[in-house]
C-alpha cells in the first residue's frame, strides 16, 4: 500500500478541503443577491462543476489560474486582500470581466443558464469567499496546494 501522506496532509484531507472551498463558493454564489433569482435557484453540484471548469480544472478549483488572471489584469493587491486574514476588498463585475475575459464568462453563464450579469454578480461573492477560505496569513493552505498538484498529476496520467 502506498502512503499518500505529504507533510502530514493526506490526499483525502486535501480533496476534502478542496470540496469545502468549492462549497463555500457555491453557497456564496447562490446566496448573492447579485446572482439574481436565477442564481439563487441553481443546482449546487452543477454550480460547483461550473466553478471548477471556469478555472480550467475538471475537479477542484485552480487557484494558480485565478492568481495569474488577476495579476495580469493588475489586480494583485485585490487578490492579496482575499489571501490575507483581514478585510476582503470587493470585486466588481467589470473587474471580473477584465480578469477572466468574455469568452470564459459567457461559457460559464451558459453552463448555468444565467445571464452574464448574474454570473459576474455571483462570482463577485464567490471568488473572494473561496480564496479567503483557502488561505491563511497571506498564503494558500498547504492542503489546497497539495490537492491542486495531485489533481493535475492525475489528469496528466489519465490523459484529460
C-alpha positions as CSV (number, residue, x, y, z in Angstrom):
1,X,0.0,0.0,0.0
2,X,1.3,3.4,-0.9
3,X,1.4,6.1,1.8
4,X,0.0,9.3,0.3
5,X,0.8,11.4,3.3
6,X,2.8,14.5,2.3
7,X,3.9,16.6,5.3
8,X,1.1,15.3,7.4
9,X,-1.5,16.2,4.8
10,X,-3.3,13.2,3.3
11,X,-4.8,13.1,-0.2
12,X,-8.2,12.5,1.3
13,X,-7.8,15.6,3.6
14,X,-6.7,17.7,0.6
15,X,-9.6,16.7,-1.6
16,X,-12.0,17.3,1.3
17,X,-10.6,20.8,1.8
18,X,-10.9,21.5,-1.9
19,X,-14.5,20.3,-1.9
20,X,-15.2,22.5,1.1
21,X,-13.7,25.5,-0.7
22,X,-16.0,24.8,-3.7
23,X,-18.9,24.5,-1.3
24,X,-18.1,28.0,0.1
25,X,-18.0,29.4,-3.4
26,X,-21.2,27.7,-4.4
27,X,-23.1,28.9,-1.3
28,X,-21.8,32.4,-1.7
29,X,-22.9,32.5,-5.4
30,X,-26.4,31.1,-4.6
31,X,-26.9,33.5,-1.7
32,X,-25.7,36.5,-3.5
33,X,-28.4,39.0,-4.4
34,X,-26.2,39.9,-7.4
35,X,-26.6,36.5,-8.9
36,X,-30.3,37.2,-9.3
37,X,-33.3,34.9,-9.0
38,X,-31.8,32.5,-11.5
39,X,-28.6,32.3,-9.4
40,X,-30.4,31.5,-6.2
41,X,-32.2,28.5,-7.8
42,X,-29.1,26.8,-9.2
43,X,-28.3,23.2,-8.5
44,X,-25.2,23.3,-6.2
45,X,-23.5,20.4,-7.8
46,X,-23.9,21.9,-11.3
47,X,-22.6,25.2,-10.0
48,X,-19.6,23.5,-8.3
49,X,-18.7,21.8,-11.6
50,X,-19.0,25.1,-13.5
51,X,-16.7,26.9,-10.9
52,X,-14.1,24.2,-11.5
53,X,-14.3,24.5,-15.2
54,X,-14.2,28.3,-15.0
55,X,-10.7,27.9,-13.7
56,X,-9.7,25.3,-16.3
57,X,-10.0,22.4,-13.9
58,X,-12.2,19.3,-14.2
59,X,-12.1,18.9,-10.4
60,X,-11.4,21.4,-7.7
61,X,-10.5,25.0,-8.4
62,X,-7.2,26.1,-9.9
63,X,-6.2,29.0,-7.7
64,X,-3.0,29.5,-9.7
65,X,-5.1,30.2,-12.8
66,X,-7.1,32.9,-10.9
67,X,-3.9,34.3,-9.5
68,X,-2.4,34.6,-13.0
69,X,-5.6,36.2,-14.4
70,X,-5.9,38.7,-11.6
71,X,-2.2,39.6,-11.7
72,X,-2.2,40.1,-15.5
73,X,-5.2,42.4,-15.1
74,X,-3.4,44.5,-12.5
75,X,-5.4,43.2,-9.5
76,X,-2.7,41.5,-7.5
77,X,-3.4,43.8,-4.5
78,X,-7.1,42.9,-4.6
79,X,-6.3,39.2,-4.6
80,X,-3.8,39.7,-1.8
81,X,-6.6,41.2,0.3
82,X,-8.5,37.9,0.0
83,X,-5.4,35.9,0.9
84,X,-4.7,38.0,3.9
85,X,-6.5,37.5,7.2
86,X,-8.1,41.0,7.2
87,X,-10.9,42.5,5.3
88,X,-11.6,41.3,1.7
89,X,-11.8,44.1,-0.8
90,X,-14.8,43.7,-3.1
91,X,-14.5,42.9,-6.8
92,X,-16.9,44.4,-9.3
93,X,-18.5,42.7,-12.3
94,X,-16.3,44.8,-14.6
95,X,-13.2,43.7,-12.8
96,X,-14.3,40.0,-13.1
97,X,-14.9,40.6,-16.8
98,X,-11.5,42.2,-17.2
99,X,-9.7,39.4,-15.3
100,X,-11.5,36.3,-16.7
101,X,-12.5,37.5,-20.1
102,X,-15.7,37.5,-22.1
103,X,-15.3,34.0,-23.7
104,X,-14.7,32.2,-20.4
105,X,-17.5,34.1,-18.6
106,X,-20.0,33.6,-21.4
107,X,-19.3,29.8,-21.3
108,X,-19.7,29.8,-17.5
109,X,-23.0,31.7,-17.7
110,X,-24.3,29.4,-20.5
111,X,-23.4,26.3,-18.4
112,X,-25.6,27.7,-15.6
113,X,-28.4,29.1,-17.7
114,X,-27.9,32.6,-16.2
115,X,-27.1,36.0,-17.8
116,X,-23.5,37.3,-17.8
117,X,-24.6,39.9,-15.3
118,X,-25.9,37.2,-12.9
119,X,-22.7,35.2,-13.5
120,X,-20.3,38.0,-12.7
121,X,-22.5,39.2,-9.8
122,X,-22.4,35.7,-8.2
123,X,-18.7,35.4,-8.9
124,X,-18.2,38.7,-7.1
125,X,-19.3,37.0,-3.9
126,X,-17.9,33.5,-4.6
127,X,-14.3,34.2,-5.6
128,X,-13.3,36.3,-2.6
129,X,-15.0,33.8,-0.3
130,X,-13.2,30.8,-1.9
131,X,-9.8,32.4,-1.8
132,X,-10.3,33.7,1.8
133,X,-11.3,30.2,3.0
134,X,-8.4,28.6,1.1
135,X,-5.8,30.8,2.7
136,X,-4.3,31.9,5.9
137,X,-1.7,34.6,6.7
138,X,-1.5,35.6,3.0
139,X,-0.8,32.2,1.6
140,X,-2.9,29.3,0.3
141,X,-3.2,26.5,2.7
142,X,-0.8,23.6,2.2
143,X,-3.7,21.1,1.7
144,X,-5.0,23.2,-1.2
145,X,-1.6,23.3,-2.9
146,X,-1.3,19.5,-2.4
147,X,-4.8,18.8,-3.8
148,X,-4.2,21.0,-6.8
149,X,-0.9,19.3,-7.6
150,X,-2.3,15.8,-7.2
151,X,-5.4,16.6,-9.4
152,X,-3.1,18.0,-12.1
153,X,-0.9,14.9,-11.9
154,X,-3.8,12.6,-12.0
155,X,-5.3,14.4,-15.1
156,X,-1.9,14.2,-16.8
157,X,-1.7,10.5,-16.4
158,X,-5.3,9.9,-17.3
159,X,-4.9,11.9,-20.5
160,X,-7.5,14.5,-19.6
